[in-house]
Amino acid sequence: MESNTPLLQPQEYGTDSNTPLLQSQEYGTDSNTPLLQSQEYGTDSNTPLLQSQEVVEGQSDEPTESLSKRKEVFLFTVILGSQFVSSTIDTFLFPFFSKEATRKGLNQSEVGLVFSSFEVSRFLCSLLVGKLISRLALRNWCLAGSAVTTLSCISFGLASYGPSAMFLPMCMTLRMTAGAGSSALTVAGTTMLLKVSSFKVGTVTGLAEMIIGASYASGPMIGSAIYMFQKKSQRRISFNS
């Protein structure tokens, strides 16, 4: 070893004595291409790696195929019609339930609890469904909400045949169950329309709110018509017997 050559000089330089070791580490196989730059770029040197990952991830969120106009109108009709029926359940009891509940021994405060239990359950379950909606398919949420709402409505009609002492707990429980099903159907249905529809967000939101307003307006009328029809049917049966 020559006395004029420092001991640390071989460590600072690579195989080629004229190329510093740190510089060779910064560059890749091609000495003209920096190593950090090659890591940032993908297979194609002109396409950044991070950009290619973002494009691939973004493509997975887009629908594979757009719906035709006929299918889109059919989807709107089914989902908004289901939301109309589920929201009508909340108001069709107003004309006659107070009278029937009084016969079962309920006072006006307890009748108010039965009415408000639906909206309280819908308020709480909407937050829960919005948080858990990504864990199941939107179609499953809509089907589950429709099934729960339908079964709760049928069971509520049969609650009058139960004992008077259990009438209030059964009514509140069934109304809360119906509110949970209605919230799942409303949240999942609106999300599905916003995801697959070609209409603007304002148009979809406006249609959904219009359907909810129409259901609250027509619910008492539908409920009173059904109640009057049921009373007339009972009178005819009792008269014929």
GIWOKA-V501229 format. One record per pair of residues at least 6 apart in sequence whose C-alpha atoms are under 7 Angstrom apart, sorted by sequence separation. I is the first residue (numbers start at 1). J is the second residue. If there is no record, write none. Layout:
# GIWOKA-V501229
((I;J) (I;J))
This chain:
# GIWOKA-V501229
((13;19) (14;20) (27;33) (28;34) (41;47) (42;48) (13;20) (14;21) (27;34) (28;35) (41;48) (42;49) (160;167) (194;201) (12;20) (13;21) (26;34) (27;35) (40;48) (41;49) (159;167) (12;21) (26;35) (40;49) (26;36) (194;204) (159;170) (193;204) (159;171) (98;111) (156;171) (156;174) (152;174) (152;177) (153;178) (152;178) (90;118) (149;178) (148;178) (149;181) (148;181) (149;182) (146;181) (145;181) (145;182) (145;184) (146;185) (145;185) (142;184) (141;184) (142;185) (141;185) (142;188) (141;188) (142;189) (138;188) (138;192) (117;172) (121;176) (125;180) (129;184) (114;171) (118;175) (122;179) (126;183) (130;187) (114;172) (117;175) (118;176) (121;179) (122;180) (125;183) (126;184) (117;176) (121;180) (104;164) (118;178) (119;179) (122;182) (114;175) (118;179) (122;183) (126;187) (86;149) (86;182) (83;185) (83;186) (79;189) (72;197) (87;212) (91;216) (95;220) (94;220) (84;211) (88;215) (92;219) (93;220) (80;208) (84;212) (87;215) (88;216) (91;219) (92;220) (95;223) (96;224) (87;216) (91;220) (95;224) (92;222) (93;223) (80;211) (84;215) (88;219) (92;223))
